[in-house]
Amino acid sequence: MRVKMLIASCDVTYTGLISDYISNNYPDIMEISVCNDLQGLRETLSLRRYDVALMEAGFLKSAEPGSVKLPLMLWPGAEYEAGPEGISEQQPGINKYQRISSIVADVLEQYAKISGKRRDPDSKSANITAVWSPAGGAGKTTVALAYAASGVTEGKDVFYLSLESFSSVPAFFSERGKSISAVFDMLDDCEGNVKMLLQGICCRENGVSYLCEPDNFDDICILSEENIIELVTSCARITDELIIDLPGICDKNTRQVFELADRVLLVTEPSLPAQAKLSQFISQSNVFAGIREKTTLVANKGAGINELDIEKVISLPYIQTTDASEVYKTLKGFSLKA
């Protein structure tokens, strides 16, 4: 479903710029119409209803009630203090002069809250890969992002989802946007359209889509298993390859992701603590028995495999640098298929 959006402003240059950008960058999400005078607005709204309209104050006052599901006022400033004469101070609005990608994110976030939850016929469309390690410092995030980069080189639409309480996203991506916490706020709302919100607020860099880090530690910690299912399946509906970077614990939410995943990359490194924890996970945990068939062991940093009972193994080299970005750039050239 595409959101039908009307942009009404007497600023022809502005409406042309924003409509071209949205049409070129969000063709599967939004369908754009433009009006630059009041007569054109009246004629347009007499012929069609719109999901969303971005309108300057004069246009907003002239719009027929009920012709737009979510009318938003364009205001020329960072803050909206009071509505013009004839417009309620509670009228929702959008800052006119900000990055267009931020305008799209703001619009879809507001519309997602009122549009109602929609279920697609299929529960998921993407291939889901979970990346996990029982030991910290094994290079789990670097492996996840290298795998994401390899998917991009294959022409896939790739989505990287970090479920770590303290996210590594700022270390690898420079593009900033809305926090993943905006999605968490909607997960318990039976009326919210999570898929639409994700489409609006995800950032994209080097071909990889992602969500920015949570606003605070508790946002991840309080997620329920039902929240995890909703989040993962919603992300899977908007991409070809979903890569989930898991925290280094094996709690109920991690196990739920394992269940949803088509593939699990189990990452280890050469240190004795990492090897000991991996051995215990394999030999003592009934969780591993449930995911054995879809698990690939990733021996990172030149780790040896000893006598581990895992059929699929990928060995990655030891790269002598402390720069995580350089490690990621090097590893993305290695195949993570097994």
ZATI-276767 format. One record per residue (C-alpha): x, z, y negated; residue in three letters. Coordinates in Angstrom, 1 decimal, decimal comma. Layout:
! ZATI-276767
{x: X&z: Z&y: Y&aa: ALA} $
...
//
This chain:
! ZATI-276767
{x: 0,0&z: 0,0&y: 0,0&aa: MET} $
{x: 1,3&z: -1,0&y: -3,4&aa: ARG} $
{x: 0,5&z: 1,1&y: -6,5&aa: VAL} $
{x: -1,3&z: -1,0&y: -9,1&aa: LYS} $
{x: 0,2&z: 0,0&y: -12,5&aa: MET} $
{x: -0,7&z: -1,2&y: -16,0&aa: LEU} $
{x: 1,7&z: -0,9&y: -18,9&aa: ILE} $
{x: 0,0&z: -1,0&y: -22,3&aa: ALA} $
{x: 2,1&z: -1,1&y: -25,4&aa: SER} $
{x: 2,4&z: -3,2&y: -28,5&aa: CYS} $
{x: 6,2&z: -3,3&y: -28,0&aa: ASP} $
{x: 6,5&z: -6,7&y: -26,2&aa: VAL} $
{x: 10,2&z: -6,3&y: -25,6&aa: THR} $
{x: 9,7&z: -2,9&y: -24,0&aa: TYR} $
{x: 6,9&z: -4,0&y: -21,7&aa: THR} $
{x: 8,8&z: -7,1&y: -20,7&aa: GLY} $
{x: 11,9&z: -5,1&y: -19,9&aa: LEU} $
{x: 10,2&z: -2,4&y: -17,8&aa: ILE} $
{x: 7,9&z: -4,8&y: -16,0&aa: SER} $
{x: 10,7&z: -7,1&y: -15,0&aa: ASP} $
{x: 12,8&z: -4,2&y: -13,8&aa: TYR} $
{x: 10,1&z: -2,7&y: -11,7&aa: ILE} $
{x: 9,0&z: -6,1&y: -10,3&aa: SER} $
{x: 12,5&z: -6,9&y: -9,2&aa: ASN} $
{x: 13,5&z: -3,4&y: -7,9&aa: ASN} $
{x: 10,2&z: -2,0&y: -6,5&aa: TYR} $
{x: 8,3&z: -5,1&y: -5,3&aa: PRO} $
{x: 7,0&z: -3,3&y: -2,1&aa: ASP} $
{x: 5,9&z: -0,2&y: -4,0&aa: ILE} $
{x: 4,4&z: -1,3&y: -7,3&aa: MET} $
{x: 2,3&z: -4,2&y: -8,6&aa: GLU} $
{x: 2,7&z: -4,5&y: -12,4&aa: ILE} $
{x: 0,4&z: -5,8&y: -15,1&aa: SER} $
{x: 1,0&z: -5,7&y: -18,9&aa: VAL} $
{x: -1,1&z: -5,6&y: -22,0&aa: CYS} $
{x: 0,2&z: -5,8&y: -25,6&aa: ASN} $
{x: -3,0&z: -5,6&y: -27,6&aa: ASP} $
{x: -6,3&z: -3,7&y: -27,5&aa: LEU} $
{x: -8,4&z: -6,8&y: -26,8&aa: GLN} $
{x: -6,2&z: -7,7&y: -23,8&aa: GLY} $
{x: -6,6&z: -4,1&y: -22,6&aa: LEU} $
{x: -10,3&z: -4,2&y: -22,7&aa: ARG} $
{x: -10,5&z: -7,5&y: -20,9&aa: GLU} $
{x: -8,0&z: -6,4&y: -18,2&aa: THR} $
{x: -9,8&z: -3,1&y: -17,5&aa: LEU} $
{x: -13,2&z: -4,9&y: -17,4&aa: SER} $
{x: -11,9&z: -7,0&y: -14,5&aa: LEU} $
{x: -9,9&z: -4,5&y: -12,5&aa: ARG} $
{x: -9,3&z: -0,8&y: -11,8&aa: ARG} $
{x: -5,7&z: 0,5&y: -11,8&aa: TYR} $
{x: -4,1&z: 3,3&y: -9,9&aa: ASP} $
{x: -1,8&z: 4,2&y: -12,8&aa: VAL} $
{x: -1,5&z: 3,2&y: -16,4&aa: ALA} $
{x: 1,3&z: 3,9&y: -18,9&aa: LEU} $
{x: -0,3&z: 3,6&y: -22,3&aa: MET} $
{x: 0,7&z: 4,4&y: -25,9&aa: GLU} $
{x: -1,7&z: 6,7&y: -27,7&aa: ALA} $
{x: -3,8&z: 4,0&y: -29,4&aa: GLY} $
{x: -4,3&z: 2,1&y: -26,1&aa: PHE} $
{x: -5,1&z: 5,4&y: -24,2&aa: LEU} $
{x: -7,9&z: 6,3&y: -26,7&aa: LYS} $
{x: -9,4&z: 2,8&y: -26,2&aa: SER} $
{x: -9,4&z: 2,8&y: -22,4&aa: ALA} $
{x: -12,7&z: 3,1&y: -20,6&aa: GLU} $
{x: -13,0&z: 6,4&y: -18,7&aa: PRO} $
{x: -12,7&z: 5,8&y: -14,9&aa: GLY} $
{x: -11,0&z: 2,5&y: -15,2&aa: SER} $
{x: -7,6&z: 4,1&y: -14,3&aa: VAL} $
{x: -7,2&z: 6,8&y: -11,6&aa: LYS} $
{x: -4,1&z: 8,3&y: -13,4&aa: LEU} $
{x: -3,7&z: 7,5&y: -17,1&aa: PRO} $
{x: -0,4&z: 8,5&y: -18,5&aa: LEU} $
{x: 0,5&z: 8,5&y: -22,1&aa: MET} $
{x: 3,9&z: 7,0&y: -23,2&aa: LEU} $
{x: 5,4&z: 9,3&y: -25,8&aa: TRP} $
{x: 8,6&z: 8,5&y: -27,7&aa: PRO} $
{x: 10,6&z: 11,7&y: -27,2&aa: GLY} $
{x: 12,1&z: 14,0&y: -24,6&aa: ALA} $
{x: 9,2&z: 16,5&y: -24,9&aa: GLU} $
{x: 5,5&z: 16,1&y: -25,4&aa: TYR} $
{x: 4,3&z: 18,9&y: -27,7&aa: GLU} $
{x: 0,8&z: 17,9&y: -28,8&aa: ALA} $
{x: -1,5&z: 15,0&y: -28,2&aa: GLY} $
{x: -2,5&z: 12,7&y: -31,1&aa: PRO} $
{x: -5,9&z: 13,0&y: -32,6&aa: GLU} $
{x: -8,6&z: 12,4&y: -30,0&aa: GLY} $
{x: -6,2&z: 13,1&y: -27,1&aa: ILE} $
{x: -6,2&z: 16,4&y: -25,2&aa: SER} $
{x: -2,9&z: 18,4&y: -25,2&aa: GLU} $
{x: -3,3&z: 18,5&y: -21,4&aa: GLN} $
{x: -3,1&z: 14,7&y: -21,1&aa: GLN} $
{x: -0,2&z: 14,0&y: -18,7&aa: PRO} $
{x: 2,5&z: 11,8&y: -20,1&aa: GLY} $
{x: 5,8&z: 10,0&y: -19,5&aa: ILE} $
{x: 8,9&z: 9,9&y: -21,8&aa: ASN} $
{x: 9,1&z: 6,3&y: -23,0&aa: LYS} $
{x: 12,8&z: 6,2&y: -23,6&aa: TYR} $
{x: 14,5&z: 7,2&y: -20,4&aa: GLN} $
{x: 16,0&z: 5,2&y: -17,5&aa: ARG} $
{x: 13,4&z: 3,0&y: -15,9&aa: ILE} $
{x: 14,3&z: 4,4&y: -12,4&aa: SER} $
{x: 13,4&z: 7,8&y: -13,8&aa: SER} $
{x: 10,1&z: 6,5&y: -15,2&aa: ILE} $
{x: 9,3&z: 5,1&y: -11,8&aa: VAL} $
{x: 10,2&z: 8,4&y: -10,1&aa: ALA} $
{x: 8,0&z: 10,4&y: -12,6&aa: ASP} $
{x: 5,1&z: 8,1&y: -12,2&aa: VAL} $
{x: 5,2&z: 8,1&y: -8,3&aa: LEU} $
{x: 5,7&z: 11,8&y: -8,2&aa: GLU} $
{x: 2,5&z: 12,4&y: -10,4&aa: GLN} $
{x: 0,5&z: 9,8&y: -8,5&aa: TYR} $
{x: 1,6&z: 11,0&y: -5,1&aa: ALA} $
{x: 0,0&z: 14,4&y: -5,9&aa: LYS} $
{x: -3,4&z: 12,9&y: -6,4&aa: ILE} $
{x: -3,5&z: 9,9&y: -4,2&aa: SER} $
{x: -4,1&z: 11,8&y: -1,0&aa: GLY} $
{x: -2,2&z: 11,8&y: 2,3&aa: LYS} $
{x: -2,1&z: 8,6&y: 4,2&aa: ARG} $
{x: -1,1&z: 8,2&y: 7,8&aa: ARG} $
{x: 0,5&z: 5,0&y: 9,0&aa: ASP} $
{x: -0,6&z: 3,6&y: 12,4&aa: PRO} $
{x: 2,9&z: 4,3&y: 13,8&aa: ASP} $
{x: 4,4&z: 7,7&y: 13,6&aa: SER} $
{x: 7,8&z: 6,2&y: 12,7&aa: LYS} $
{x: 9,5&z: 2,9&y: 12,2&aa: SER} $
{x: 13,2&z: 3,8&y: 11,8&aa: ALA} $
{x: 15,8&z: 4,6&y: 14,4&aa: ASN} $
{x: 16,6&z: 8,3&y: 13,9&aa: ILE} $
{x: 20,1&z: 9,6&y: 14,4&aa: THR} $
{x: 20,9&z: 13,3&y: 14,1&aa: ALA} $
{x: 24,4&z: 14,4&y: 13,4&aa: VAL} $
{x: 25,4&z: 18,0&y: 14,3&aa: TRP} $
{x: 28,2&z: 20,2&y: 15,3&aa: SER} $
{x: 28,4&z: 23,8&y: 16,6&aa: PRO} $
{x: 31,5&z: 24,3&y: 14,5&aa: ALA} $
{x: 32,1&z: 24,2&y: 10,8&aa: GLY} $
{x: 34,7&z: 21,8&y: 9,4&aa: GLY} $
{x: 34,4&z: 19,3&y: 12,2&aa: ALA} $
{x: 33,7&z: 16,4&y: 9,8&aa: GLY} $
{x: 30,0&z: 16,2&y: 10,5&aa: LYS} $
{x: 28,9&z: 15,0&y: 7,0&aa: THR} $
{x: 31,8&z: 12,5&y: 6,9&aa: THR} $
{x: 30,8&z: 11,0&y: 10,3&aa: VAL} $
{x: 27,2&z: 10,8&y: 9,2&aa: ALA} $
{x: 28,0&z: 8,9&y: 6,0&aa: LEU} $
{x: 30,5&z: 6,6&y: 7,9&aa: ALA} $
{x: 27,7&z: 5,8&y: 10,3&aa: TYR} $
{x: 25,4&z: 5,2&y: 7,3&aa: ALA} $
{x: 27,9&z: 2,8&y: 5,8&aa: ALA} $
{x: 28,3&z: 0,9&y: 9,1&aa: SER} $
{x: 24,5&z: 0,4&y: 9,1&aa: GLY} $
{x: 24,6&z: -1,1&y: 5,6&aa: VAL} $
{x: 27,3&z: -3,6&y: 6,7&aa: THR} $
{x: 24,9&z: -4,7&y: 9,5&aa: GLU} $
{x: 22,3&z: -5,5&y: 6,9&aa: GLY} $
{x: 20,1&z: -2,4&y: 7,7&aa: LYS} $
{x: 18,1&z: -0,4&y: 5,2&aa: ASP} $
{x: 19,7&z: 3,0&y: 5,6&aa: VAL} $
{x: 18,5&z: 6,5&y: 4,6&aa: PHE} $
{x: 20,8&z: 9,5&y: 4,6&aa: TYR} $
{x: 18,9&z: 12,8&y: 4,8&aa: LEU} $
{x: 20,9&z: 16,0&y: 4,3&aa: SER} $
{x: 19,2&z: 19,2&y: 5,6&aa: LEU} $
{x: 22,1&z: 21,4&y: 4,8&aa: GLU} $
{x: 21,3&z: 24,5&y: 2,6&aa: SER} $
{x: 24,4&z: 23,7&y: 0,6&aa: PHE} $
{x: 24,4&z: 19,9&y: 0,4&aa: SER} $
{x: 27,5&z: 17,7&y: 0,3&aa: SER} $
{x: 25,6&z: 15,0&y: -1,5&aa: VAL} $
{x: 27,3&z: 15,5&y: -4,9&aa: PRO} $
{x: 30,7&z: 15,1&y: -3,2&aa: ALA} $
{x: 29,9&z: 11,6&y: -1,9&aa: PHE} $
{x: 27,3&z: 10,2&y: -4,3&aa: PHE} $
{x: 27,5&z: 9,9&y: -8,1&aa: SER} $
{x: 23,9&z: 8,7&y: -8,8&aa: GLU} $
{x: 21,8&z: 11,7&y: -9,8&aa: ARG} $
{x: 18,0&z: 11,9&y: -9,5&aa: GLY} $
{x: 15,2&z: 14,3&y: -8,6&aa: LYS} $
{x: 16,0&z: 17,0&y: -6,1&aa: SER} $
{x: 14,7&z: 17,0&y: -2,5&aa: ILE} $
{x: 12,9&z: 20,2&y: -3,5&aa: SER} $
{x: 10,2&z: 18,0&y: -5,1&aa: ALA} $
{x: 9,4&z: 16,8&y: -1,6&aa: VAL} $
{x: 9,4&z: 20,4&y: -0,2&aa: PHE} $
{x: 6,9&z: 21,4&y: -2,9&aa: ASP} $
{x: 4,5&z: 18,8&y: -1,5&aa: MET} $
{x: 5,0&z: 19,4&y: 2,3&aa: LEU} $
{x: 2,4&z: 22,1&y: 2,4&aa: ASP} $
{x: -0,1&z: 20,2&y: 0,2&aa: ASP} $
{x: -2,6&z: 18,5&y: 2,5&aa: CYS} $
{x: -3,5&z: 16,0&y: -0,2&aa: GLU} $
{x: 0,0&z: 14,9&y: -1,2&aa: GLY} $
{x: 1,4&z: 11,5&y: -0,2&aa: ASN} $
{x: 4,9&z: 12,4&y: 0,9&aa: VAL} $
{x: 5,9&z: 8,9&y: 1,8&aa: LYS} $
{x: 5,1&z: 7,6&y: -1,7&aa: MET} $
{x: 7,0&z: 10,5&y: -3,4&aa: LEU} $
{x: 10,1&z: 9,7&y: -1,2&aa: LEU} $
{x: 9,9&z: 6,1&y: -2,3&aa: GLN} $
{x: 9,9&z: 7,1&y: -5,9&aa: GLY} $
{x: 12,6&z: 9,8&y: -6,1&aa: ILE} $
{x: 15,2&z: 8,6&y: -3,6&aa: CYS} $
{x: 18,5&z: 7,4&y: -5,1&aa: CYS} $
{x: 20,5&z: 4,4&y: -3,8&aa: ARG} $
{x: 24,2&z: 3,9&y: -3,9&aa: GLU} $
{x: 26,4&z: 1,5&y: -2,0&aa: ASN} $
{x: 23,3&z: 0,4&y: 0,0&aa: GLY} $
{x: 22,5&z: 3,9&y: 1,2&aa: VAL} $
{x: 19,3&z: 5,7&y: 0,1&aa: SER} $
{x: 19,4&z: 9,5&y: -0,2&aa: TYR} $
{x: 17,8&z: 12,5&y: -1,8&aa: LEU} $
{x: 19,7&z: 14,8&y: -4,2&aa: CYS} $
{x: 20,5&z: 18,4&y: -3,2&aa: GLU} $
{x: 17,9&z: 21,2&y: -3,2&aa: PRO} $
{x: 17,3&z: 23,3&y: -6,3&aa: ASP} $
{x: 18,2&z: 26,5&y: -4,5&aa: ASN} $
{x: 19,3&z: 27,8&y: -1,1&aa: PHE} $
{x: 15,9&z: 29,1&y: 0,0&aa: ASP} $
{x: 14,2&z: 25,6&y: -0,3&aa: ASP} $
{x: 15,8&z: 24,5&y: 3,0&aa: ILE} $
{x: 15,7&z: 27,9&y: 4,7&aa: CYS} $
{x: 11,9&z: 28,4&y: 4,4&aa: ILE} $
{x: 10,9&z: 25,0&y: 5,9&aa: LEU} $
{x: 8,7&z: 25,3&y: 9,0&aa: SER} $
{x: 8,8&z: 23,1&y: 12,1&aa: GLU} $
{x: 5,7&z: 21,3&y: 10,8&aa: GLU} $
{x: 7,5&z: 20,7&y: 7,4&aa: ASN} $
{x: 10,4&z: 19,2&y: 9,3&aa: ILE} $
{x: 8,2&z: 16,8&y: 11,3&aa: ILE} $
{x: 6,4&z: 15,7&y: 8,1&aa: GLU} $
{x: 9,6&z: 15,2&y: 6,2&aa: LEU} $
{x: 11,5&z: 13,3&y: 9,0&aa: VAL} $
{x: 8,5&z: 11,0&y: 9,9&aa: THR} $
{x: 7,8&z: 10,3&y: 6,3&aa: SER} $
{x: 11,5&z: 9,3&y: 5,7&aa: CYS} $
{x: 11,4&z: 7,2&y: 8,9&aa: ALA} $
{x: 8,5&z: 5,1&y: 7,5&aa: ARG} $
{x: 10,5&z: 3,8&y: 4,6&aa: ILE} $
{x: 13,7&z: 2,7&y: 6,2&aa: THR} $
{x: 15,3&z: 1,0&y: 9,2&aa: ASP} $
{x: 17,9&z: 3,6&y: 10,0&aa: GLU} $
{x: 17,4&z: 7,3&y: 9,2&aa: LEU} $
{x: 20,6&z: 9,5&y: 9,5&aa: ILE} $
{x: 20,0&z: 13,3&y: 9,4&aa: ILE} $
{x: 22,9&z: 15,5&y: 8,5&aa: ASP} $
{x: 22,0&z: 18,9&y: 10,1&aa: LEU} $
{x: 23,3&z: 22,4&y: 9,2&aa: PRO} $
{x: 25,7&z: 24,0&y: 11,7&aa: GLY} $
{x: 23,1&z: 26,2&y: 13,4&aa: ILE} $
{x: 20,9&z: 25,6&y: 16,4&aa: CYS} $
{x: 17,7&z: 27,1&y: 15,1&aa: ASP} $
{x: 14,1&z: 25,9&y: 15,7&aa: LYS} $
{x: 14,3&z: 23,3&y: 12,9&aa: ASN} $
{x: 17,5&z: 21,8&y: 14,3&aa: THR} $
{x: 16,0&z: 21,6&y: 17,7&aa: ARG} $
{x: 12,9&z: 19,9&y: 16,3&aa: GLN} $
{x: 15,1&z: 17,2&y: 14,7&aa: VAL} $
{x: 16,8&z: 16,8&y: 18,1&aa: PHE} $
{x: 13,4&z: 16,2&y: 19,6&aa: GLU} $
{x: 12,5&z: 13,6&y: 17,0&aa: LEU} $
{x: 15,9&z: 11,8&y: 17,1&aa: ALA} $
{x: 16,6&z: 8,7&y: 19,1&aa: ASP} $
{x: 20,3&z: 9,5&y: 19,1&aa: ARG} $
{x: 22,4&z: 12,6&y: 18,6&aa: VAL} $
{x: 26,0&z: 12,4&y: 17,4&aa: LEU} $
{x: 27,7&z: 15,6&y: 18,5&aa: LEU} $
{x: 30,9&z: 16,1&y: 16,4&aa: VAL} $
{x: 34,0&z: 18,1&y: 17,3&aa: THR} $
{x: 37,6&z: 18,4&y: 16,1&aa: GLU} $
{x: 40,9&z: 19,5&y: 17,7&aa: PRO} $
{x: 41,0&z: 23,2&y: 16,7&aa: SER} $
{x: 40,6&z: 25,8&y: 19,5&aa: LEU} $
{x: 37,5&z: 27,5&y: 17,8&aa: PRO} $
{x: 35,8&z: 24,1&y: 17,6&aa: ALA} $
{x: 36,6&z: 23,3&y: 21,2&aa: GLN} $
{x: 35,4&z: 26,7&y: 22,4&aa: ALA} $
{x: 32,1&z: 26,5&y: 20,5&aa: LYS} $
{x: 31,5&z: 23,0&y: 21,8&aa: LEU} $
{x: 32,2&z: 24,0&y: 25,4&aa: SER} $
{x: 29,8&z: 27,0&y: 25,1&aa: GLN} $
{x: 27,1&z: 24,7&y: 23,6&aa: PHE} $
{x: 27,4&z: 22,3&y: 26,5&aa: ILE} $
{x: 27,7&z: 24,8&y: 29,3&aa: SER} $
{x: 25,4&z: 27,7&y: 28,1&aa: GLN} $
{x: 22,7&z: 26,1&y: 26,0&aa: SER} $
{x: 19,5&z: 24,6&y: 27,6&aa: ASN} $
{x: 19,2&z: 22,6&y: 24,3&aa: VAL} $
{x: 22,0&z: 20,3&y: 25,4&aa: PHE} $
{x: 20,3&z: 19,7&y: 28,7&aa: ALA} $
{x: 17,4&z: 18,3&y: 26,8&aa: GLY} $
{x: 19,4&z: 15,9&y: 24,6&aa: ILE} $
{x: 22,2&z: 15,0&y: 27,0&aa: ARG} $
{x: 20,9&z: 11,4&y: 27,7&aa: GLU} $
{x: 20,8&z: 10,6&y: 24,0&aa: LYS} $
{x: 24,0&z: 12,4&y: 22,9&aa: THR} $
{x: 27,3&z: 10,7&y: 21,9&aa: THR} $
{x: 30,3&z: 13,0&y: 21,5&aa: LEU} $
{x: 32,3&z: 12,1&y: 18,4&aa: VAL} $
{x: 35,9&z: 13,3&y: 18,8&aa: ALA} $
{x: 37,0&z: 13,5&y: 15,2&aa: ASN} $
{x: 40,5&z: 14,0&y: 13,7&aa: LYS} $
{x: 42,1&z: 12,8&y: 16,9&aa: GLY} $
{x: 40,5&z: 15,5&y: 19,1&aa: ALA} $
{x: 41,1&z: 15,4&y: 22,8&aa: GLY} $
{x: 38,1&z: 15,5&y: 25,2&aa: ILE} $
{x: 39,4&z: 17,6&y: 28,0&aa: ASN} $
{x: 36,9&z: 18,1&y: 30,8&aa: GLU} $
{x: 33,6&z: 17,8&y: 29,0&aa: LEU} $
{x: 30,6&z: 16,5&y: 30,9&aa: ASP} $
{x: 29,5&z: 13,9&y: 28,4&aa: ILE} $
{x: 29,3&z: 10,2&y: 29,3&aa: GLU} $
{x: 29,3&z: 8,6&y: 25,9&aa: LYS} $
{x: 32,3&z: 9,4&y: 23,7&aa: VAL} $
{x: 33,7&z: 7,9&y: 20,5&aa: ILE} $
{x: 37,3&z: 8,9&y: 19,4&aa: SER} $
{x: 38,1&z: 8,8&y: 15,7&aa: LEU} $
{x: 41,7&z: 9,0&y: 14,3&aa: PRO} $
{x: 43,2&z: 11,8&y: 12,3&aa: TYR} $
{x: 43,4&z: 10,8&y: 8,7&aa: ILE} $
{x: 45,9&z: 12,8&y: 6,7&aa: GLN} $
{x: 44,2&z: 13,4&y: 3,4&aa: THR} $
{x: 42,1&z: 16,2&y: 1,9&aa: THR} $
{x: 40,0&z: 13,7&y: 0,0&aa: ASP} $
{x: 36,6&z: 13,6&y: 1,8&aa: ALA} $
{x: 35,7&z: 10,3&y: 0,1&aa: SER} $
{x: 38,9&z: 8,6&y: 1,3&aa: GLU} $
{x: 38,2&z: 9,8&y: 4,9&aa: VAL} $
{x: 34,7&z: 8,4&y: 4,7&aa: TYR} $
{x: 35,9&z: 5,1&y: 3,4&aa: LYS} $
{x: 38,4&z: 4,8&y: 6,2&aa: THR} $
{x: 36,0&z: 5,9&y: 9,0&aa: LEU} $
{x: 33,3&z: 3,6&y: 8,0&aa: LYS} $
{x: 35,4&z: 0,8&y: 9,3&aa: GLY} $
{x: 35,4&z: 2,3&y: 12,8&aa: PHE} $
{x: 32,5&z: 1,6&y: 15,2&aa: SER} $
{x: 30,3&z: 4,5&y: 15,9&aa: LEU} $
{x: 28,4&z: 2,8&y: 18,6&aa: LYS} $
{x: 29,0&z: 3,9&y: 22,2&aa: ALA} $
//
